[in-house]
Amino acid sequence: MSQQRRRIDQALDPSFTSDLEQVDLEELRDRRTLLDVLDTELSYYRRILHGRMDLLDFELRRRAGTETRSLIEALPEILADPPSGKTSNPLDRELPVDPPEMAGEGRREIDHVLGDDFLARLPMLDDAELASIRDSLAATEQTISDQRRAVHDAHDLITGELTRRYRDGLADAGELLSHS
């Protein structure tokens, strides 16, 4: 795989999971590790996007009169909203990766959306602008969720191939401890 391409593009390329029985064991493990890192990154982005959407939703409710507290008063409650509950997905474990760069200057949609300083401009934005920003965040969250689902699907395929090799004696399960 080309190192010039973005990791997500590599993982979403159909060749990443095609003919897995022909891919050597070390490469399969490397691909699974890449998927683990991508899942962590995408999960991080989703959490940030959800937090921003929660803040915007609150502000829109406040402006509509259905919320009487100020954003500052409600901020601890909004930010305390825990991430979605634990799942049995093996990708939902903590990995030793740093949070992605949040510079906002990249080419990706997420870079532009997260680079927007709308929270600093909140009092100056009208309702239509807030709704537009909310829609942009929601669309980006959908894209990230779709990518994450595809990463999970690829992870399942690669894990299935690794499991088959261990089950069929084509790989030594004792090696698992040295590759965890």
C-alpha positions as CSV (number, residue, x, y, z in Angstrom):
1,M,0.0,0.0,0.0
2,S,1.2,3.5,-0.8
3,Q,2.4,5.5,2.1
4,Q,1.4,8.7,0.2
5,R,-2.3,8.0,0.7
6,R,-4.2,8.9,3.8
7,R,-4.7,6.0,6.2
8,I,-8.5,6.2,6.0
9,D,-8.2,6.0,2.2
10,Q,-6.0,3.0,2.4
11,A,-8.4,1.2,4.8
12,L,-11.5,2.0,2.7
13,D,-9.9,0.9,-0.5
14,P,-11.4,-2.5,-1.5
15,S,-7.9,-3.9,-2.0
16,F,-7.3,-3.5,1.7
17,T,-9.6,-6.5,2.5
18,S,-9.6,-8.4,-0.8
19,D,-7.7,-11.7,-1.1
20,L,-6.8,-11.7,2.6
21,E,-5.8,-15.3,2.5
22,Q,-2.9,-14.2,0.2
23,V,-1.6,-11.5,2.6
24,D,1.2,-12.6,5.0
25,L,0.6,-12.7,8.7
26,E,2.6,-9.7,9.7
27,E,0.9,-7.5,7.1
28,L,-2.5,-8.7,8.4
29,R,-1.5,-7.7,11.9
30,D,-0.3,-4.3,10.6
31,R,-3.6,-3.7,8.8
32,R,-5.5,-4.6,11.9
33,T,-3.4,-2.2,14.0
34,L,-4.0,0.5,11.4
35,L,-7.7,-0.1,11.8
36,D,-7.5,0.1,15.6
37,V,-5.7,3.4,15.4
38,L,-8.3,4.7,12.8
39,D,-11.2,3.7,15.0
40,T,-9.7,5.5,18.0
41,E,-9.2,8.6,15.8
42,L,-12.7,8.5,14.3
43,S,-14.2,7.9,17.8
44,Y,-12.3,11.0,19.1
45,Y,-13.6,13.1,16.2
46,R,-17.2,11.9,16.8
47,R,-17.0,12.8,20.5
48,I,-15.8,16.3,19.6
49,L,-18.5,16.7,17.0
50,H,-21.2,15.5,19.4
51,G,-20.0,18.0,22.1
52,R,-20.2,20.9,19.6
53,M,-23.6,19.7,18.4
54,D,-24.8,19.5,22.1
55,L,-23.6,23.1,22.7
56,L,-25.4,24.3,19.5
57,D,-28.6,22.4,20.4
58,F,-28.6,24.0,23.8
59,E,-28.1,27.5,22.4
60,L,-30.9,27.0,19.8
61,R,-33.2,25.8,22.6
62,R,-32.2,28.8,24.7
63,R,-33.0,31.2,21.9
64,A,-36.3,29.5,21.3
65,G,-37.2,30.0,24.9
66,T,-37.4,26.3,25.9
67,E,-34.3,26.6,27.9
68,T,-34.0,29.3,30.6
69,R,-30.5,28.8,31.8
70,S,-27.5,30.5,30.2
71,L,-25.0,28.4,28.2
72,I,-22.4,29.1,31.0
73,E,-24.8,27.8,33.7
74,A,-25.6,24.6,31.7
75,L,-22.0,24.0,30.5
76,P,-21.0,21.6,33.2
77,E,-24.1,19.5,32.5
78,I,-23.6,19.6,28.7
79,L,-19.9,18.7,29.0
80,A,-20.6,16.0,31.6
81,D,-22.7,14.0,29.2
82,P,-20.8,10.7,29.1
83,P,-19.9,9.1,25.8
84,S,-22.2,6.3,24.7
85,G,-22.2,3.2,26.9
86,K,-19.7,0.4,26.7
87,T,-20.1,-2.0,23.9
88,S,-18.8,-5.5,23.2
89,N,-16.9,-4.2,20.2
90,P,-13.2,-5.0,20.5
91,L,-12.4,-1.7,18.8
92,D,-13.8,0.2,21.7
93,R,-10.7,-0.2,23.9
94,E,-8.3,2.5,24.7
95,L,-5.2,2.5,22.5
96,P,-1.9,4.3,23.2
97,V,-2.4,7.0,20.5
98,D,-2.4,10.8,20.8
99,P,-5.5,12.8,19.9
100,P,-5.4,13.8,16.3
101,E,-4.1,17.2,15.3
102,M,-6.9,19.7,15.5
103,A,-5.3,22.5,13.4
104,G,-8.2,23.0,11.1
105,E,-6.0,23.7,8.2
106,G,-6.1,20.4,6.4
107,R,-7.9,19.3,3.3
108,R,-10.4,17.1,5.1
109,E,-13.9,18.2,5.9
110,I,-13.3,17.4,9.6
111,D,-10.4,19.8,9.6
112,H,-12.5,22.6,8.4
113,V,-15.5,21.9,10.6
114,L,-13.4,21.6,13.8
115,G,-11.3,24.6,12.8
116,D,-14.4,26.8,12.8
117,D,-14.4,29.1,15.9
118,F,-18.2,29.4,16.0
119,L,-18.3,29.1,19.8
120,A,-16.3,32.3,20.2
121,R,-18.7,34.0,17.8
122,L,-21.9,32.5,19.3
123,P,-23.5,35.7,20.5
124,M,-23.0,37.3,17.1
125,L,-24.5,34.5,15.0
126,D,-28.1,34.5,14.0
127,D,-30.3,31.5,14.3
128,A,-30.0,30.7,10.6
129,E,-26.2,30.7,10.9
130,L,-26.4,28.4,13.9
131,A,-28.7,26.0,12.1
132,S,-26.3,26.0,9.2
133,I,-23.3,25.2,11.4
134,R,-25.4,22.5,13.2
135,D,-26.2,20.9,9.8
136,S,-22.5,21.0,8.8
137,L,-21.5,19.3,12.0
138,A,-24.2,16.7,11.6
139,A,-23.2,16.0,8.0
140,T,-19.6,15.6,9.0
141,E,-20.5,13.4,12.0
142,Q,-22.5,11.2,9.5
143,T,-19.4,10.9,7.3
144,I,-17.2,10.0,10.2
145,S,-19.7,7.5,11.4
146,D,-19.9,5.9,8.0
147,Q,-16.1,5.7,7.9
148,R,-16.0,4.2,11.3
149,R,-18.6,1.6,10.3
150,A,-16.4,0.7,7.3
151,V,-13.3,0.4,9.5
152,H,-15.3,-2.0,11.8
153,D,-16.3,-4.1,8.8
154,A,-12.7,-4.2,7.6
155,H,-11.5,-5.1,11.1
156,D,-14.0,-7.9,11.2
157,L,-12.8,-9.3,7.9
158,I,-9.1,-9.2,8.9
159,T,-9.8,-10.6,12.4
160,G,-11.8,-13.4,10.7
161,E,-8.8,-14.3,8.5
162,L,-6.4,-14.2,11.4
163,T,-8.8,-16.4,13.5
164,R,-9.1,-18.9,10.6
165,R,-5.3,-19.1,10.3
166,Y,-4.9,-19.8,14.1
167,R,-7.8,-22.2,14.1
168,D,-6.4,-24.1,11.0
169,G,-2.9,-24.2,12.4
170,L,-1.5,-21.9,9.7
171,A,-0.2,-19.5,12.4
172,D,1.2,-20.1,15.9
173,A,-1.2,-18.8,18.5
174,G,1.8,-18.5,20.9
175,E,2.9,-15.6,18.8
176,L,-0.1,-13.6,19.9
177,L,1.5,-12.6,23.2
178,S,4.4,-11.0,21.4
179,H,2.1,-9.0,19.1
180,S,-0.6,-7.7,21.5
